Amino acid sequence: MEQENTIKEKAKELFVNENQIVDQLEKIIELAKGKIQIYEKTGEPFLPNPGQYSNREKIFLIILGFFISNESGVIDSPSVEINSLGRILEGIPTTTLSAPLKNLVDAKIILRASQGYQLNRHN
């Protein structure tokens, strides 16, 4: 019986409540301030200063913006297709996006989803 209670107490460390998730999201938003902005009506993110980032960083920031838009309830899905990334990241050909996307997927920072790419929430 005592061992069962100990296991239950230890297992509680794995559970998170909504307040903890909100706290984590607030930290992410604070880190993203000044790096990305999001159109209020569409939920589409953009980079106010794209010249200061590598292509890999630009892709990550845009995907992070879609994650924040989704978590905020502005858009229905956190995923973004490669064609949309190319459109948002003006001046970067879609073919040039493949290598940094693969790098981010291999690093488990983002996931290849059925409808494009999205932030890996479990990393």
N, C-alpha and C positions, 0 to 999 in steps of 0.2 A: 504494500500500500504506500509506504513512504517513497519507494523508488518511482512509483506511478505518479505521485505528486511532483517529484523532482523533474521528471520528464515533461509533465504538463507545464511547469514553471519555465523550463528551458525553451519549450516550444513557443511560448508566448513571445519570446524575443524575435521570432520570425514574422509575426503578424504586425501589420501596419494599419493605422486607422486613417480616416480621411484628412484629419488635421496634419498628420505627418506627410502625406502626399502633397497637400497644399503647401506646406513648408518647403518641401523639395522643389516644387514648381516655382515658388517665389524666389528661391536661390537661383534657379535657372534663368528666370526673367531678369533678375538683377545683373547676372553675368552677361546677358544678351543686350542690355541697354547700350545704345550707342553703336552697336555692331549691326543690328538688324532693326528694321521697322516693318510694320504690318499694315496693309491697307484695311481700314476698318470695315468697309462694305464687303469686300471679297475675301478677306483673310489671307490674301497673298503677300508673302514676305518679300522684301527687297533690301538691298545693301546700300546705305547712304554713302558709304566710302569704299566701293569695291576695289579700288586700286591698291589698297593696303593689305590685301589678302591673296594667298595663293589660290589656285583653282580648287584644291582640296578643301581649304578653309571656306571658300565661298559656297561650295556644295554643302558642306556640313551646316553652315549658318542658315542657308535657305531651307534645308530639311528640318533644322531645329525650329525655324519660323513656322513651318507647316505643323509641326508637333504642337507648338504653343497655340496656334490658331484652332487646332482640333480640340485641345484641352480646354480652351476658352469657349467652345461651342459655336465658333464662327463658321467652321467648315466641318463636314461630316467625316472626312478621312484624313489621317496624318500623312498619307502617301503622296508622292509626287512622281510623275512620269518623266523620263529623260527628256522628252520633247519640251515639256513645261520648264524643266530646269534650263534648257538651252535658250528658251524665250526669255526667262527671267534674268538669266546671266548673259545679257546682250554681249555680243562680240566673242563669245566662246562657242565654237562649232560643237554640235552634239557629239561628233566623233571624238573630240578632245576630252569630253566628259567621261568617257568610258574608263580610262586608266585611273583617275582619282576616285571614281565611284567604286571600282574594284578594290582599290586600296582601302577605302573606308569599310567596305563589306568584309574584306579579309581581316581587318583590325577589329571587327565586330562592333563598330561604332554605329553603323547603319545596317539595315536588313533589306534584302531584295524581297519585296512583297508582290502579291499578285497584281497590284495596280501601280507598281513602280517601286520607289525606295522610301523608307521611313526610318526614323530614329530607333535604335535598339534600346528599348527601355530597360532591358535586363542586363545591361553591361555596366 
